[in-house]
Amino acid sequence: MTHADTVIADTRRWLERAVIGLNLCPFAKAPHVKGQIHYAVCDSRDPQDLLAALHAELQALADTEPERRETTLLMAPHLFEDFLDFNDFLDAADAVLAELDLEGVLQIAPFHPRFQFAGSDAGDITNASNRAPWPTLHLIREDSIDRAVDAFPEAETIYEANMATLERLGHAGWAALDVGPSAEGAEPAA
């Protein structure tokens, strides 16, 4: 198994056990079951290479029918060990979206092993709702979000439900899910 295969396996495990298993995103199960999630790994240690990969993945998602590819998860296992560096990178990621004239068509959602909501403590369990095993850019179709909101009219309650779920689960429960990077994939970020 290559390092990229391990990163993808770790991400799938996180998706199945945390995102779908805890129902953190009620819209994730259908594309997962239908095989409509594309997984991509940028194994570079250069943020410019991640921007190039993001450019390619955004364009590929826009050019592919939703029935074949609903969404994309782009992982960068060798970049952004520090969450604030990752957070700063999101401006450059959004600039790629604008450059491709895909604002309003696609959006980018961030996930990171040390994700921290503004105003929260680093150890707050509710940060786990956006914690993935690797720095990850989730490329989402705006139409998918609109359909999901139509199907789930009280979508704003998802955030509150997630916080309550994670608080009930606690740190020990989150750790028991075993959704971090596997030992084979745990190479330090640059």
Protein Blocks (a to p, Z undefined) as FASTA:
>chain_A
ZZklmmmmmmmmmmmmmmmmnomalklmmmmmnopaccdddfbfbfklmmmmmmmmmmmm
mmpcfklombdcdddfkgokblklmmmmmmmmmmmmmmnopghkaccddddfkbccehia
fklmklmmmccfbdcdddddfklmmmmmmmmmmlmlmmmmmmmmmmmnommlmmmnopac
cfklmccdZZ
